[in-house]
Amino acid sequence: MKDERSRHGGYVSQAWLVILLATLYGAALAGVQTTLGPKIAQNKRNETYDVIPTLINGADGTKTVEMMVAGTDGKEQQVYWAFAVDGSFKGWVLPAGGQGFADRIDLLVGLDPQLSTITGLYVLDQKETPGLGNLITGEDFQSQFAGKPTDNPLLVVKSDVPAGSNEIRAISGATISSDSVAAIVNAAVANLKEPLRQVRLGPAQK
């Protein structure tokens, strides 16, 4: 009986130790996030401005205007209004994100002024499997999105893609990561296409 009580007491002590360590670890992570969070966000913002000219032909990152737009989901979304040096409007850049195979994937999606064509894609942040899923950051994969129409959702396939289609060829061995990117793009376009069209046209031309 005494041995049983000793074992029981030992289990309770171990359980409390695990809880204490988990609490301390969680607090440490929260502290790191609080400290580094703003810096990480600013770095992503700087990277976005650097990339905008590659997503929108003729755009100048220094002429970009940030704005908040309510998507069809009712939530305020940040978008970038891209202009050329001469002030002419060149297109939109939509920040978008969602779950990948391993973790969250953050993207930048370029759209033409009419919101009818994807002009470029850039993977801003990802933690997919090295050598497989992380190939979504490669030019071979990302370049497929440029020129795709927005009238139909993108589809990921494992075969060659015919010109002018809405299909994206998956990365071999990383279909889930490929599907995730396409799904994130589809969701962002569906959520913001009509609200942005109304912003562009203005109330008097709806």
C-alpha positions as CSV (number, residue, x, y, z in Angstrom):
1,M,0.0,0.0,0.0
2,K,2.8,2.3,0.9
3,D,4.6,1.6,-2.4
4,E,1.4,2.3,-4.3
5,R,1.1,5.7,-2.6
6,S,4.7,6.5,-3.3
7,R,4.2,5.7,-7.0
8,H,1.0,7.8,-7.1
9,G,2.8,10.7,-5.5
10,G,5.6,10.3,-8.0
11,Y,3.2,10.4,-10.9
12,V,1.5,13.5,-9.5
13,S,4.9,15.2,-9.1
14,Q,5.9,14.3,-12.6
15,A,2.6,15.6,-14.0
16,W,3.1,19.0,-12.2
17,L,6.6,19.2,-13.5
18,V,5.4,18.6,-17.1
19,I,2.7,21.3,-16.7
20,L,5.2,23.7,-15.2
21,L,7.7,23.2,-18.0
22,A,5.0,23.5,-20.7
23,T,3.8,26.8,-19.1
24,L,7.4,28.2,-19.0
25,Y,8.0,27.1,-22.6
26,G,4.7,28.7,-23.7
27,A,5.6,31.9,-21.9
28,A,9.0,32.0,-23.4
29,L,7.6,31.5,-26.9
30,A,5.0,34.3,-26.3
31,G,7.8,36.6,-25.1
32,V,9.8,35.9,-28.3
33,Q,6.8,36.5,-30.5
34,T,6.0,39.8,-28.7
35,T,9.6,40.9,-29.1
36,L,10.2,39.8,-32.7
37,G,6.7,40.0,-34.1
38,P,6.8,43.7,-35.1
39,K,10.3,43.2,-36.7
40,I,9.2,40.2,-38.7
41,A,6.1,42.0,-39.9
42,Q,8.2,45.0,-41.0
43,N,10.6,42.7,-42.8
44,K,7.7,41.1,-44.7
45,R,6.4,44.6,-45.6
46,N,9.8,45.7,-46.9
47,E,10.1,42.5,-48.9
48,T,6.6,43.1,-50.3
49,Y,7.6,46.5,-51.6
50,D,10.7,45.1,-53.1
51,V,8.8,42.4,-55.0
52,I,5.9,44.4,-56.3
53,P,7.7,45.5,-59.5
54,T,8.2,41.8,-60.3
55,L,4.5,41.0,-59.8
56,I,3.1,44.0,-61.7
57,N,4.8,45.0,-64.9
58,G,5.7,48.7,-64.9
59,A,4.9,49.2,-61.2
60,D,7.2,51.2,-58.9
61,G,7.4,50.1,-55.3
62,T,7.9,53.6,-54.1
63,K,4.5,54.6,-55.7
64,T,2.6,51.8,-54.1
65,V,-0.5,52.7,-52.0
66,E,-1.7,50.5,-49.1
67,M,-5.4,50.3,-48.4
68,M,-7.9,48.2,-46.4
69,V,-10.8,46.7,-48.3
70,A,-13.7,44.6,-46.9
71,G,-13.7,41.2,-48.6
72,T,-16.9,39.3,-49.4
73,D,-16.2,37.5,-46.1
74,G,-16.9,40.8,-44.3
75,K,-13.3,41.1,-43.0
76,E,-11.0,44.0,-43.7
77,Q,-8.1,42.9,-45.9
78,Q,-4.9,44.8,-46.7
79,V,-4.2,45.2,-50.4
80,Y,-1.5,47.1,-52.4
81,W,-2.4,49.5,-55.2
82,A,0.5,49.5,-57.6
83,F,1.4,52.6,-59.7
84,A,4.0,53.4,-62.2
85,V,6.5,56.3,-61.8
86,D,4.2,58.5,-63.9
87,G,1.3,57.8,-61.6
88,S,-0.6,55.5,-63.9
89,F,-2.4,52.6,-62.2
90,K,-0.8,49.2,-63.0
91,G,-2.6,46.7,-60.9
92,W,-3.2,45.1,-57.5
93,V,-1.1,43.0,-55.1
94,L,-3.0,40.9,-52.7
95,P,-1.4,39.4,-49.6
96,A,-2.9,35.9,-49.0
97,G,-2.2,33.1,-46.6
98,G,-3.4,29.7,-45.5
99,Q,-2.4,26.2,-44.4
100,G,0.2,24.3,-46.3
101,F,1.4,20.7,-45.8
102,A,3.7,21.6,-42.9
103,D,2.7,25.0,-41.8
104,R,1.2,28.3,-42.9
105,I,2.1,29.6,-46.4
106,D,2.0,33.4,-47.1
107,L,1.8,34.6,-50.7
108,L,1.6,37.8,-52.7
109,V,-0.7,37.7,-55.7
110,G,-0.5,40.2,-58.5
111,L,-3.5,41.1,-60.6
112,D,-4.0,43.4,-63.6
113,P,-6.1,46.6,-63.2
114,Q,-9.2,44.8,-64.5
115,L,-8.8,42.0,-62.0
116,S,-9.1,39.5,-64.9
117,T,-5.6,38.1,-65.0
118,I,-3.0,37.0,-62.5
119,T,0.2,38.9,-63.3
120,G,2.5,37.1,-60.8
121,L,2.9,35.1,-57.7
122,Y,5.5,35.3,-54.9
123,V,5.8,33.0,-51.9
124,L,6.5,35.4,-49.0
125,D,6.9,32.8,-46.2
126,Q,6.7,29.0,-46.0
127,K,8.0,26.1,-43.9
128,E,7.3,23.3,-46.3
129,T,9.4,20.1,-46.5
130,P,12.9,20.9,-47.8
131,G,13.6,19.5,-51.2
132,L,9.9,18.9,-51.9
133,G,7.2,21.3,-50.7
134,N,9.6,24.2,-50.4
135,L,10.0,24.1,-54.2
136,I,6.9,26.3,-54.3
137,T,9.4,29.1,-53.9
138,G,11.1,28.2,-57.2
139,E,10.6,30.1,-60.4
140,D,9.4,27.0,-62.3
141,F,6.4,26.7,-60.1
142,Q,5.6,30.4,-59.4
143,S,5.9,31.5,-63.0
144,Q,3.0,29.2,-63.9
145,F,0.6,31.6,-62.3
146,A,1.4,34.6,-64.4
147,G,-1.2,35.0,-67.2
148,K,-3.8,32.8,-65.6
149,P,-7.4,34.2,-65.9
150,T,-9.4,34.8,-62.7
151,D,-12.8,33.9,-64.2
152,N,-12.4,30.2,-63.1
153,P,-10.5,28.8,-60.0
154,L,-7.1,27.3,-60.6
155,L,-6.8,23.6,-60.8
156,V,-3.6,21.6,-59.9
157,V,-2.8,18.7,-62.1
158,K,0.1,16.2,-62.4
159,S,0.3,16.3,-66.2
160,D,1.5,18.9,-68.7
161,V,-0.6,22.0,-68.8
162,P,-2.1,23.3,-72.1
163,A,-1.6,27.0,-72.9
164,G,-4.4,29.3,-71.9
165,S,-5.9,26.8,-69.3
166,N,-6.6,27.5,-65.7
167,E,-4.4,24.5,-64.7
168,I,-1.1,24.5,-62.6
169,R,1.3,21.6,-62.8
170,A,2.0,20.2,-59.3
171,I,5.5,19.8,-58.0
172,S,6.5,16.1,-58.1
173,G,6.2,14.7,-54.6
174,A,4.6,17.8,-53.2
175,T,1.0,17.8,-54.5
176,I,-0.4,19.0,-51.2
177,S,1.9,22.0,-51.1
178,S,1.0,22.8,-54.7
179,D,-2.7,22.4,-54.0
180,S,-2.4,24.6,-51.0
181,V,-0.9,27.5,-53.0
182,A,-3.6,27.2,-55.6
183,A,-6.3,27.1,-53.0
184,I,-4.9,30.2,-51.2
185,V,-4.8,32.1,-54.5
186,N,-8.3,31.0,-55.4
187,A,-9.7,32.1,-52.0
188,A,-7.9,35.5,-52.1
189,V,-9.2,36.3,-55.6
190,A,-12.7,35.1,-54.8
191,N,-12.8,37.2,-51.6
192,L,-11.5,40.4,-53.1
193,K,-12.2,40.5,-56.8
194,E,-15.6,42.1,-56.7
195,P,-14.9,44.5,-53.7
196,L,-11.8,45.7,-55.5
197,R,-13.7,46.2,-58.8
198,Q,-16.1,48.4,-56.9
199,V,-13.2,50.4,-55.4
200,R,-11.7,50.9,-58.8
201,L,-15.0,51.9,-60.5
202,G,-16.1,54.2,-57.7
203,P,-19.6,54.7,-56.3
204,A,-20.8,56.7,-59.3
205,Q,-20.0,54.0,-61.8
206,K,-21.3,50.9,-60.1
